Amino acid sequence: MRVFPRPALGALLIAAKVCIASLAFGQVLVLPHPTVSPPAELAPGVSAAAPVALLLTVTREGRVQDAQLVEPGDPALDAAALAAVAGWIFAPATRDGAPVAARVRVLVPFTAPPAAQPAPPPPGPLPPPPASAPPSAPTTEITVTERRAPPSAGVSDLRVSVGELSRVPRKSATELLQLAPGVYLSKEGGEGHAERIYLRGFDAREGQDIELTVDGVPINESGNYHGSGYADTGFLIPELIRSLRVLEGPFDVRQGNYAVAGSADYQTGLDKPGLTAKYTIGSYGMQRGLVTFAPADSASTYAGAEIYKTDGYGQNRDLKRARAMGQYQGQLGKNTSFRLSGAAYGVEFHSAGVLRDDDVTAGRKGFYDTYDPQQGGSGSRYQLAADLEQHRGDVTLGQQLFAIRRTMRLRENLTGFLLDTQQATQSLHGQRGDLLDLHVDETTYGARGFARTSLPAFGRRHDFELGYYARGDQVENQRQRVDSSGVPYKTDVDQAATL
């Protein structure tokens, strides 16, 4: 008998993510513009000077960070321009109405220092006031820290920005799928079990027929005996999901084997900068602690951790969970970016089971009770990913590597218990118990890359993409029958596979 490690409830994540600055397809981007922009002052005796070009970062709060000279010139003028722009205030750039950090190029004008006041002129008509220099505005050169989104695959390609909808409490990231029309969820296996997904009227089960990814990293588990393609999004913290792409149907070349009904890709990030900590209590013994952090200049760099417990609604429905996520973004030169990401998750839960109607009617069992308190399960997930994206004119190149470690234990009693005595079981059904104890241990590793551009033809521009996707899975499945005392007495399944 194999011994499977018990997944730890504590979860630790070290992560990082970087995004290259570019305009995202299918999104509304508004450039930043200065609201307070005092010009730089010339030194005494200098009457005029050409504006100085600077590259600077405008944060989501409209403040200036990391101002740099485009081309160094006169040291005195350069220093005056840098000192002046430090006091500028901007209306920040927005994407779909949400503030985002942006890298912009501005021209800082100069003005002569105030001269000594001359003697009052004799009475007469006043001369017209000198024309004031208009405030400097950013040029059209702008860098936004977001990756280019894939081209639209048609009317069934839905891009959902969470935005203000994040104010609605959600227990799981799967519930965010309901922001897209035609999605229905059901919960059948307990709080720590994946939801069943119905998409555009299609029963996609627990991921077997819908492809789920997070920032391109696959969630579906190949070779899982409970269901090949089983996808548990329990490791995702809902507050760290910024947007969602739901493709209803198999209409994109990037979709894989599980996209029978469609696919969904979660894009992570944190729009609220700074450190946030909150503690929540609720009914049925629910307690939740959450800590998140994001810097002021990037919503794609963040860290978050959560601890959660509940007694559940009814008997034998308790849950304990810990999860953490993080990202960091950075750039390699002007046209290349990289990102590193990671997540960690651990869960333990119990679940209710079937009951005889006469036991409930007679009051021997409560409506939400169970015959077998061993039912439930546990699980863990640890993943790391790294990717690189580069822009060369109209061509975008991308490369991603990922590794995932996943364990799952599921204990189900689908009949309650039959007559659990040796003599009766030998004469009726030849078994001593009905609890099925499934262990799944899986390691996934993979890579994907692409080259994408758009080419003119017949008076229009057409998207063209060439790419690859490679994935390997090493999976062990073992299912045993367990009697009412918790002792395994028979092994139904003992499989090991390399896919």
C-alpha positions in Angstrom: 0.0 0.0 0.0 1.4 3.4 -0.9 1.6 6.1 1.7 0.5 9.5 0.5 1.6 12.6 2.4 -1.1 14.5 4.2 -1.3 18.0 2.6 -0.3 20.8 5.0 -2.8 23.4 5.8 -0.2 26.1 6.0 0.6 27.6 2.6 3.5 29.9 1.7 3.9 31.6 -1.7 6.8 33.4 -3.2 5.8 34.9 -6.5 6.4 37.5 -9.0 5.0 38.8 -12.2 6.0 41.2 -14.8 4.1 42.8 -17.6 5.4 44.5 -20.7 3.9 47.9 -21.4 1.6 47.9 -24.3 -1.9 48.6 -25.4 -4.3 45.7 -24.7 -6.6 44.7 -27.6 -10.3 45.2 -27.0 -9.8 47.5 -24.0 -10.5 51.3 -23.6 -7.3 53.1 -22.6 -7.3 56.8 -21.6 -3.9 58.5 -21.5 -2.7 60.4 -18.4 -2.7 64.2 -18.5 -1.3 66.7 -16.1 -3.6 68.8 -13.9 -0.8 70.6 -12.0 2.3 71.3 -14.1 4.4 74.3 -13.0 7.2 75.1 -15.5 10.8 75.0 -14.6 12.6 78.3 -13.9 15.6 79.5 -15.9 18.7 80.7 -14.1 19.1 84.5 -13.8 20.4 86.0 -17.0 19.0 83.2 -19.2 16.2 84.4 -21.3 15.0 81.2 -23.1 15.7 77.5 -23.3 14.1 74.6 -25.2 11.9 72.2 -23.2 13.5 69.2 -21.7 12.1 65.7 -22.5 11.6 63.3 -19.6 10.4 59.8 -19.2 8.4 59.3 -16.0 6.0 56.9 -14.3 2.6 58.2 -13.4 1.1 56.1 -10.6 -2.5 55.1 -10.2 -2.8 58.1 -7.7 -1.4 60.5 -10.3 1.9 61.0 -8.7 5.3 61.2 -10.5 7.9 58.5 -9.9 11.2 57.5 -11.5 11.7 60.6 -13.7 14.6 60.1 -16.2 16.2 62.3 -18.9 15.6 61.2 -22.5 18.8 62.9 -23.6 21.0 64.6 -21.1 22.0 68.2 -22.0 22.8 71.3 -20.0 23.2 70.1 -16.4 21.6 73.2 -14.9 18.5 72.9 -17.2 18.2 69.2 -16.7 18.3 69.6 -12.9 15.7 72.4 -13.1 13.4 70.2 -15.2 13.7 67.2 -12.9 13.0 69.4 -9.9 9.9 70.9 -11.5 8.3 67.7 -12.7 8.6 66.2 -9.1 5.7 68.5 -8.2 3.4 67.7 -11.1 0.1 66.0 -10.5 -1.7 63.9 -13.2 -5.1 62.5 -13.9 -3.8 58.9 -14.1 -4.2 56.7 -17.1 -7.3 54.4 -17.1 -8.1 51.1 -18.7 -11.8 50.4 -18.9 -12.3 53.1 -16.3 -9.9 51.7 -13.7 -6.7 53.7 -12.9 -3.5 52.1 -14.1 0.2 53.1 -13.8 1.8 54.3 -17.0 5.2 55.3 -18.3 4.9 58.5 -20.4 7.2 61.0 -22.1 6.6 64.7 -21.3 8.2 68.0 -22.3 9.0 70.4 -19.4 8.9 74.0 -20.5 10.9 76.8 -18.9 10.0 80.2 -17.7 12.1 83.2 -16.8 12.5 84.0 -13.1 10.4 86.9 -11.8 12.2 90.2 -12.5 12.6 93.1 -10.1 9.5 95.2 -10.0 9.9 98.4 -12.2 8.6 101.8 -11.3 4.9 102.3 -11.7 4.1 103.4 -15.3 2.3 106.7 -15.9 -1.5 106.4 -16.2 -2.6 105.1 -19.5 -3.9 102.1 -21.3 -2.6 98.8 -19.8 -0.5 96.6 -22.1 -1.9 93.2 -22.9 -0.7 90.4 -20.5 2.0 88.1 -21.8 0.7 84.7 -23.1 1.3 82.0 -20.6 2.9 78.7 -21.7 0.3 76.0 -22.0 0.7 73.1 -19.6 2.9 70.3 -21.0 1.0 67.2 -22.1 2.3 63.7 -22.6 3.3 62.8 -26.1 1.7 59.8 -27.8 4.5 57.6 -26.6 3.1 55.7 -23.6 3.9 52.5 -21.8 1.2 50.7 -19.8 2.2 47.7 -17.6 -0.2 45.2 -19.2 0.3 42.3 -21.6 -1.3 42.4 -25.0 -4.5 40.4 -24.9 -5.0 37.7 -27.6 -7.3 38.8 -30.5 -11.0 38.3 -30.1 -12.4 35.0 -31.3 -15.9 36.4 -32.0 -19.1 37.3 -30.1 -18.7 34.3 -27.7 -15.4 35.7 -26.5 -16.3 37.6 -23.3 -13.7 39.8 -21.5 -15.0 40.6 -18.0 -13.3 43.2 -15.9 -14.1 42.6 -12.2 -13.6 46.3 -11.2 -16.3 47.5 -8.8 -17.9 44.1 -8.9 -15.2 43.0 -6.5 -17.4 44.6 -3.7 -19.7 41.6 -4.0 -18.5 38.9 -1.6 -17.6 35.6 -3.3 -16.4 32.5 -1.5 -14.5 31.1 -4.5 -13.0 32.2 -7.8 -15.3 29.8 -9.6 -18.3 32.1 -8.7 -16.7 34.8 -10.8 -17.6 32.7 -13.9 -21.2 33.7 -13.3 -20.3 37.2 -14.4 -20.4 35.8 -17.9 -23.9 34.9 -19.3 -24.9 31.3 -19.7 -22.9 30.0 -16.7 -24.5 28.0 -13.9 -22.7 26.3 -10.9 -23.6 23.5 -8.5 -21.8 22.1 -5.5 -22.1 18.4 -4.9 -19.0 17.1 -3.1 -18.5 19.3 -0.1 -16.9 22.7 0.5 -13.4 21.7 -0.5 -14.6 20.0 -3.7 -14.6 21.6 -7.1 -17.9 23.1 -8.4 -19.8 21.5 -11.3 -20.0 24.0 -14.2 -22.7 24.4 -16.8 -21.7 26.6 -19.7 -24.2 27.7 -22.4 -26.4 24.7 -21.5 -23.5 22.2 -21.7 -22.7 20.1 -18.6 -19.0 20.7 -18.4 -18.8 18.7 -15.1 -16.0 19.5 -12.7 -13.6 20.7 -15.4 -13.7 17.6 -17.6 -15.2 19.6 -20.5 -14.2 23.2 -19.7 -10.6 24.4 -19.9 -9.5 26.6 -16.9 -6.3 28.5 -16.7 -4.8 31.2 -14.5 -2.6 33.7 -16.3 -2.1 30.9 -18.9 -1.1 28.2 -16.3 -3.4 25.1 -16.6 -5.8 24.1 -13.7 -7.2 21.0 -15.2 -5.7 17.7 -13.9 -4.9 15.1 -16.5 -5.2 11.5 -15.4 -7.2 12.2 -12.2 -9.3 9.0 -11.5 -12.1 11.1 -10.1 -12.4 12.8 -13.5 -9.7 13.4 -16.1 -9.7 17.2 -16.4 -10.9 17.8 -12.8 -10.3 21.5 -12.1 -10.3 22.9 -8.5 -10.0 26.7 -8.4 -9.9 26.6 -4.6 -6.3 27.9 -4.5 -7.4 31.3 -6.0 -8.2 34.2 -3.7 -11.2 36.0 -5.2 -9.9 39.5 -4.2 -6.8 38.9 -6.4 -8.7 38.3 -9.6 -8.8 41.4 -11.8 -10.4 40.1 -15.0 -11.7 37.0 -16.7 -11.8 35.8 -20.3 -14.7 33.3 -20.9 -14.8 31.7 -24.4 -18.1 29.9 -24.8 -17.3 27.3 -27.4 -14.1 25.7 -28.9 -13.3 28.7 -31.2 -9.7 29.6 -30.3 -6.5 27.9 -31.5 -5.1 28.2 -27.9 -7.7 26.0 -26.4 -6.7 22.5 -25.4 -8.4 19.1 -25.0 -10.8 20.1 -22.2 -12.4 23.0 -24.0 -15.4 21.0 -25.2 -17.9 23.5 -23.9 -15.4 26.4 -23.8 -12.6 27.8 -21.6 -12.0 30.5 -19.0 -8.7 32.2 -18.1 -8.3 34.2 -14.9 -6.1 37.3 -14.9 -4.7 38.1 -11.5 -3.8 41.4 -9.9 -4.7 43.9 -7.1 -6.1 47.3 -7.9 -6.1 48.5 -4.3 -2.5 49.7 -3.5 -0.9 49.4 0.0 -1.3 47.0 2.8 -4.8 45.7 3.6 -5.7 43.3 6.4 -9.2 42.2 7.4 -10.8 39.6 9.7 -14.4 38.4 9.1 -16.7 36.3 11.2 -20.1 34.9 10.2 -22.7 32.3 10.8 -22.0 28.6 11.2 -18.7 29.3 12.9 -17.1 31.0 9.8 -13.9 32.9 10.4 -11.7 34.4 7.7 -8.4 36.4 7.9 -7.0 38.0 4.7 -3.9 40.1 4.1 -3.0 41.7 0.7 -0.3 44.1 -0.5 0.3 45.9 -3.8 2.7 48.8 -4.6 1.3 52.1 -5.7 2.8 51.9 -9.2 1.7 48.5 -10.3 -1.5 46.5 -9.9 0.2 43.4 -11.3 2.8 43.1 -8.4 1.1 41.9 -5.3 1.0 39.4 -2.5 -1.9 37.9 -0.6 -2.6 35.2 2.0 -5.8 33.8 3.6 -6.8 31.5 6.4 -10.4 30.3 6.6 -12.5 27.9 8.6 -16.2 27.1 9.0 -18.4 24.5 10.7 -20.6 24.4 7.6 -24.4 24.2 7.1 -25.4 21.0 8.8 -23.5 18.1 10.2 -20.2 16.9 8.9 -19.6 19.9 6.6 -16.7 21.7 8.2 -13.8 23.2 6.3 -10.3 24.4 7.1 -8.2 26.2 4.4 -5.1 28.2 3.9 -3.9 29.7 0.6 -1.5 32.3 -0.7 -0.7 34.0 -4.0 1.8 36.5 -5.2 3.2 38.2 -8.3 6.0 40.5 -9.2 6.5 42.3 -12.5 9.7 43.6 -14.1 11.1 44.5 -17.5 14.3 43.7 -19.4 15.0 46.7 -21.5 12.3 48.7 -23.3 10.6 45.9 -25.3 11.0 42.8 -23.2 9.2 41.9 -19.9 9.2 38.9 -17.7 7.0 37.7 -14.9 7.3 35.1 -12.1 4.3 33.8 -10.3 3.4 31.2 -7.6 0.6 29.9 -5.4 0.2 27.5 -2.5 -2.9 26.0 -1.1 -4.0 23.4 1.5 -7.5 22.3 2.5 -9.3 19.7 4.7 -13.0 19.2 4.7 -15.9 16.8 5.6 -19.0 16.2 3.5 -22.5 14.9 4.2 -23.9 11.7 2.6 -27.1 9.9 1.7 -29.7 9.0 4.3 -32.7 6.6 4.4 -36.0 8.5 4.2 -37.5 6.5 7.1 -34.5 7.4 9.4 -35.1 11.1 8.7 -38.9 10.9 9.0 -38.7 9.0 12.4 -36.2 11.6 13.7 -33.3 9.1 14.0 -31.2 11.2 11.7 -31.3 14.9 11.0 -32.0 16.1 7.4 -28.4 17.2 7.0 -26.8 14.4 9.0 -24.7 11.5 7.8 -24.1 7.8 8.5 -20.4 8.0 7.9 -18.5 10.9 9.5 -15.3 9.8 7.6 -16.6 11.4 4.4 -14.8 14.4 3.0 -11.3 14.9 1.8 -8.2 17.1 1.6 -5.9 18.6 -1.0 -3.0 20.8 -1.8 -1.5 22.6 -4.7 1.8 24.3 -5.2 2.8 25.9 -8.5 5.5 28.2 -10.0 5.5 29.8 -13.4 7.8 32.1 -15.4 7.2 33.8 -18.7 8.9 36.2 -21.1 7.3 38.5 -23.7 9.0 40.6 -26.3 7.7 43.1 -28.9 9.5 43.6 -32.2 7.5 46.1 -34.2 4.2 44.4 -35.0 5.4 41.0 -33.8 4.8 39.8 -30.2 6.9 36.8 -29.0 6.0 34.9 -25.8 7.4 32.0 -23.8 6.1 30.4 -20.5 7.3 27.6 -18.3 5.3 26.1 -15.4 5.5 23.4 -12.7 2.6 22.2 -10.5 2.5 19.8 -7.6 -1.1 18.6 -6.7 -2.5 16.1 -4.1 -6.1 15.1 -3.6 -7.9 12.8 -1.2 -11.6 12.2 -1.6 -13.7 9.9 0.7 -17.2 9.1 -0.6 -19.9 6.8 0.8 -22.5 6.6 -1.9 -24.9 4.2 -0.2 -24.6 5.0 3.5 -23.7 1.6 4.9 -25.2 -1.7 3.9 -25.5 -4.5 6.5 -22.0 -4.3 8.0 -21.6 -7.7 9.5 -19.4 -10.3 8.1 -22.1 -13.0 7.9 -24.6 -10.8 6.2 -22.1 -9.2 3.8 -20.8 -12.6 2.7 -24.3 -13.8 1.9 -25.6 -10.5 0.3 -22.8 -8.6 -1.3 -19.4 -9.8 -0.2 -18.0 -6.6 1.2 -17.6 -5.1 4.6 -18.0 -1.4 3.9 -19.0 1.2 1.4 -16.6 4.1 1.9 -14.4 4.8 -1.2 -11.1 6.4 -0.3 -9.3 7.9 -3.3 -5.8 9.3 -3.3 -4.4 11.2 -6.3 -0.8 12.4 -6.5 0.1 14.4 -9.6 3.1 16.4 -10.9 2.7 18.6 -13.9 5.3 20.5 -15.9 5.0 22.2 -19.2 5.9 25.0 -21.6 4.2 27.1 -24.2 5.3 29.8 -26.7 3.9 31.9 -29.5 4.7 34.4 -32.2 1.8 36.7 -33.1 1.4 39.5 -35.6 -1.2 41.1 -37.9 -0.8 41.4 -41.7 -2.7 43.5 -44.2 -4.6 41.7 -46.9 -7.7 42.7 -49.0 -7.9 46.1 -47.4 -8.0 44.7 -43.8 -5.6 43.5 -41.2 -5.7 39.8 -40.2 -4.2 38.2 -37.1 -1.7 35.5 -37.6 -0.2 33.4 -34.8 2.2 30.4 -34.6 2.8 28.6 -31.3 3.3 25.4 -29.4 2.1 23.8 -26.2 3.8 21.0 -24.4 2.8 19.3 -21.1 3.8 16.3 -19.1 1.9 14.7 -16.1 3.0 12.0 -13.7 0.0 10.7 -11.9 -0.7 8.0 -9.2 -4.2 7.0 -8.3 -5.2 4.6 -5.6 -8.7 3.9 -4.4 -9.5 1.6 -1.4 -12.6 0.3 0.3 -12.8 1.2 4.0 -15.0 -0.4 6.6 -17.0 1.4 9.2 -14.1 1.4 11.6 -11.9 3.3 9.1 -9.7 0.3 8.2 -9.0 -0.3 4.4 -9.8 -3.9 3.4 -9.6 -3.9 -0.4 -7.8 -2.0 -3.1 -10.0 -1.3 -6.1 -7.6 0.9 -8.1 -3.8 1.1 -8.1 -2.6 3.1 -11.2 0.5 5.0 -12.1 0.7 6.8 -15.4 3.0 9.2 -17.4 1.1 11.3 -19.8 
